[in-house]
Amino acid sequence: MSELIMSTGNKAVAAAVKMAKPLVVAAYPITPQTEIIESIADYVEAGDLKARYIPVESEHSAMTACIGASITGVRVFTATSSHGLLYMHEMLHWAAGARLPIVMGQVNRTLAPGWNIWAEHTDALSQRDTGWLQVYVSTVQEAYDATLMAFRIAEDNRVLLPVMINMDGFLLSHIMQPFEMTEPGDFIPPLDLPHKIDVNDPKGYGAMSPANVHYQFRFDMEKSMRASRTVINETEAEFAKRFGRSYAPVEEYFCDDADVIIVAMGTLGKEAEVAADLLRKEGIKAGVMRIRWLRPFPLDMNIKGKDLVVIDRDCSFGFGGVVAGEIQARYPDAKIASVIAGLGGQEVTYEDMAEFVRSRKMGTEFWFGIPQEEQ
Amino acid sequence: MTEIPKEEMLLKCPSTCAGCGSLLALRYILKAAGKDTVLVIPACCNSVIQGVYPYMLHTVPVYNIAFAAAAACASGMSEALRAKGEKTNVIVYAGDGGTADIGIQALSGALERGEDFLYICYDNEAYGNTGMQRSGATPLGAITTTTPNGKTVNKKDLDRIVEAHNLPYQATACSSYPADIYNKVKKALSIPGPKFIHILAPCPPGWRIPSEKTVEIGKMAVKSGIWVLWEKEYDKFTVSAPSRAAMKRPVPVGEYLKAQGRFRKVDEKTAAVIQANVDKNLKKIALEAAQSEETE
């Protein structure tokens, strides 16, 4: 039995990294992520984690140093947030394209201007197409568990793509909750990178690849992304079997008999459960679907015939809520009321979410906090 | 006499322009480095001249990486290899744009952290791969596709910027002096920590010189003193033999300028400024060498 300890989301991620034993960590500070890399630096200084900590001069270099380390076949980790993630953008494509199983803690934070350090998902969603797997967590325990699982999923030879663990800034990164610091044992097998650099078998990496081969590399990424659905399911099942905590790519809360389902990611998706309880007391058959894995996108959501109230803590300007749009694209028959809420850390309570459900107008988009006449 | 190994580390038929100075330099760099080496190459001419997948030019692993990213990639690679107890040389081979301009932040960071790698900048004084646009390393007066009337400001003094990081080993070289390159790379790789070598690499199409003149133009650069070969090992600053000879009686820089089409719009006034810059720099270097000798 592992001990139950109080911890912030950030420290839980760092604790999971210590358990996973990466050999190289390269990172750059940014609020609200900094506590993750400070904790890791402490572990390294104290000798609790036998890793090289590279205090790089930018996030662009953090991701690049991870790439350089990873291609030698060692386990690597980094963490970032918001503008740091955007500054990495170019190298996110390089990491995925180079098929490197880098794991990154990503604390979701609003993008400037104006300066704002509070939770929003636009940072990670704007990196949607980089070839990274993206998981969104909702509790400190889940942050810990998802980080452990991320290494196993990324390093599986059927995947070999990087994984980003997303956690809401402050709402989870800085909130203290009790969690079980499970010893993973041999849950994460040793990394065996098939294409690691070998001076005795010299190869060129990333040389010019013309059109007749490039699309094949890209389809290979897509195939691995598809295969990752199986690997995620297997990994989450194995985790549940070993440690007793189960997760699904989409967590459902009273969805079977629901007429209306709130769909959200991160802490909003957890808070929505309280809204569903409230609505059920009023006689409204409400449920919640919390999308955990946005990439690979879930293809088996059981939403037929149900009203969906999709809450996006993001906006794609000139389009609308990213998650609502993705669901509509993959489930053309889905009936959606789209809500843009929580931008810049705007407070969204379970009472607010219950009201989104009560006053929903299917097929419309509603910006929480903006007067009706301006919508 | 320097004994340079006969074995070639580059395979035949690179897709360089004829007379490429950067490839000439790389030939001797790899002979000095040997097989236990990884090359890190950011966007530059050398990312293209490797040929097309699945073929390769080099007989050591080559890791291609984004334009601004070479020094950071080498940092991660070196840290990981050292953590595994492996001594493999990590060598960046980057152009002047990737070093003096877009890559300078990553370079500065890696040098400051003391990463164990060798960064070699081959300097053809413009963005050669994209068709000769001006870079921070383009010299005053040189025509490029973005300075059609000649560059109006001076070449960035990259070596002084690097020197401010107090490296254990730093040197300049020129592709026209292969033995000097060979020796400097050998020495650099024998020293732990960050090392930097800046190699002037004439570019026939960019400099608008006949392709058989690469070696000759490089030698003219050294003989005029517009390019000085030196090395600095910790605090010991030494002018290398070819430049020691040249500094005694430098050839007027006008001859170097006249031999290249890229300087054809340089008027007398600009030529005088270039000469004055050369004179000033040579004085500075002579003084630094003398001071270094005194403190011996």
Interface residues (C-beta under 8 A of the other chain):
Chain A: L23 V24 A26 A51 R52 I54 P55 V56 E57 S58 H60 S61 A62 T64 A65 C66 I67 G68 A69 S70 I71 T72 V74 V76 E90 M91 W94 I197 D198 V199 P202 K203 G204 Y205 G206 A207 M208 S209 P210 V213
Chain B: K35 D36 T37 V38 V40 S47 V48 Q50 G51 V52 Y53 P54 M56 L57 H58 T59 V60 P61 V62 Y63 N64 I65 A66 A68 A69 A71 A72 C73 A74 S75 G76 M77 S78 E79 A80 L81 R82 A83 K84 T88 Q105 A106 S108 G109 E112 R113
